Amino acid sequence: MNVEYKDFIGFYYDLFPKGYCQHLINEFERLDSLGAGTNRQDGEGARKHVKDDKNMFMTIAAHAPDPFNNINSVDLFFNKLQKCYDEYSNNYSVLKDSGSIRGTTMKVQRTSPGGGYHVWHAEQGSGANANRAIAYMVYLNTLADSEYGETEFLYQQLRVRPQENLMLFWPAAYTHAHRGNPVYGQNSKYVATGWFFYD
């Protein structure tokens, strides 16, 4: 795993074993064919020009038993996720004095051509989102430059192109407002995303 940091965003390259990201895509498509998941229109009543993707929370029970190095594929995901958090909190060590912070969610989403999460937003907010500390996202496939689909961070003036097996960590607060730019071309964008919460 190669690691770099820029403006409190952690970049973790080549985190998972070969084939793992495709495994998650395959699982998403398998579960989708069985009726799992929801789109933003049905789940949130969002207009397609504002938010347009399909997502599902994936649990150990939902996964097909395809092991990687004899580890359940979701256990492997959370083991690697924790490793990234450990690296991140070593680099920004004030997190170690901020109380218990845990990553407990795994949401996989597919953004089809023309889709995206087009509005600027932060992951932390009022109500149920108030205890989000850190957001994460791993790209499950690579899109060509001509297909776009970047994650764009407003105040950091940064666009990150989807690259298979690249994990991002960033603060959930307003300082890291971001959006998912439209996907163009023939290929969908797949990511796994979620949050680390204060207990």
N, C-alpha and C positions, 0 to 999 in steps of 0.2 A: 504494500500500500504506500503510495506517495501522497504527501500532505502539503498543502500550502494554505496561508491565511491572507485575506485582503479585506480590510474594512469590516472586521468581525465576521466575515463569512469564511467558513472552513471548507476546503476542497479536498476530498478524499478520493483518490484515483485507484482503480483496479482493486476494489474492496472485496468483491465476491469471487468465488471460483468460476472458472469458465463454464458457460452454459446456464448459470444460475438466473441471470436476468431473463433469458429466453424462457426458462422454466416458469417464472412468475407471469410472463406474458401468456404462456400457454394455459396456465391455471386461470388467469383472468378470463380468457376466451372460453374455456371449458365451463366455468361458473356462469358466465354471461349467457351461454347457450342453454343453461338450465333455468334462466330467469332471475339470476342474482343481480344485484347492483341497481343503481338508479341514475337517471340523468338529472341535470340541473333544472330542467323544466318541470319534471314530475316531482322531484324532491324539494325544490325551493321555489318553484314558480318563476324562475329567472327567465328573462328574455334571451334568446339564443345569441344576440349580438353583444350581450353582457357577459354571460357565462355559458359555455357549451362544452361539456365533456360527460363521460359516464364513469362512475366510480363505485367501488365496493370496499368495505372493510373485510380483510381476509384474516381468518383465524386458523389456528392449528387444525381444528376439526374440518375446515373447509378444504384443506389442501389434499391433493393426491399424495400418496406416500412415496414420493421420489426423493430418496435421501442423497445428500452430498456429504461424502466422507463419513457415512453412517450417522449423520445428524439430521433430524427432521428439518425440512426446509424453512419453516417459520422460526424454529429455534435458532437456526443458523443466521437468519435475518436479524433477530434481536441480539444475538451474540456480537455480530459485526456492528450493529447500531450502537451497542454499549461501548464497544471499542472506540468508535468515533467520538462518543460523548466523553470518554476518559481522556482522549487526546485533546479535545476541544477545551475541557475544563482544566487540563494541565496548562494549556496556552493562556486561557483567561481564568486564572486561578481564583478570582473573587467568587466564582460560581461554587467553589468548594465550601464557602462560608455562607451560602445563601439558603441553606436548608436542604431538605431532600428533594431531588429533582429526578423524575423517572420518565422514560419513554415507554409508552404502553399501547400505542396505536400503530396500525399499519393499513393505510388506505392506498389501494392501487387504482389508478385512473387512466383512461384512454381518451386522448383528444384526437378526434378525427380531423381530416383536412378541412380547413375553414373554421375550426373550433378554437377555443382557448378560454382563458379567464381574463377578460380584457380590461377589467377595472383595477385601478390601484387599490391595494388593500394591505393591511397588516394582519398577522395571525392572532395577535393578542387584542382583546377588546373587553366589552362589558359582559356580565352574566357568566355563562358557561365557559367563555373563552378567556376569562380574567386570569386564570392561573397557568396559562401557557407561557413557558419561559423561552423555549427554543423550538424553531421549526426545522424540519429536515426534509430532504427530497433526494431520491436516487433516480437517475435516468436509466430506464431499462432498455432503451434502444438509441441508436445514433441517427440523427437526421442530417442530411446534407445541408450545406450553407444555403442552397437555393430553396430549401424547404422551411427555413426559419424555425418558428416554435420556441424561441428563446424564453428563458426566465429573465425578466428585466427588473433591475433594482433602481428605483427612482433616484434616491439621494446619493447613491454610490455611482451613478451614471455607468452602470455595468449591465451588459447582456451576456448571459451564459447560454451557449448553444447545447442542445441535448446531445450527450455523449454517453454511450452505454457504459455502465459501471462507474459512473461519477456520482458521488454523494456530496450534497451541500448541507451545511449547518449554518443557521443564522439566528440572530435574536428575533423573537416573535413580536417585538414592540414596533411602534410607529417609525422608528429610525430606519427600518428595513422594509418600507413599503415596496411592493413588487406587483407584478402581473405576469400572466402567461400570454405571450404574444401569439397571434394566429399561426396555425400550421398550414403550410401550402404544399402543393405537390400531391403525391399519391399515397404517402405513408402516414399512418397515425403515430402519435407520440404516446409513449407509455412511461409512467413514473410510479414509484411508490413513495408515499409521503405521510407525514404525521407530525407529532409534537412531543416535546418533553414538558411535563407538567410539574409545578410545585405541588407537593403533597398538602 
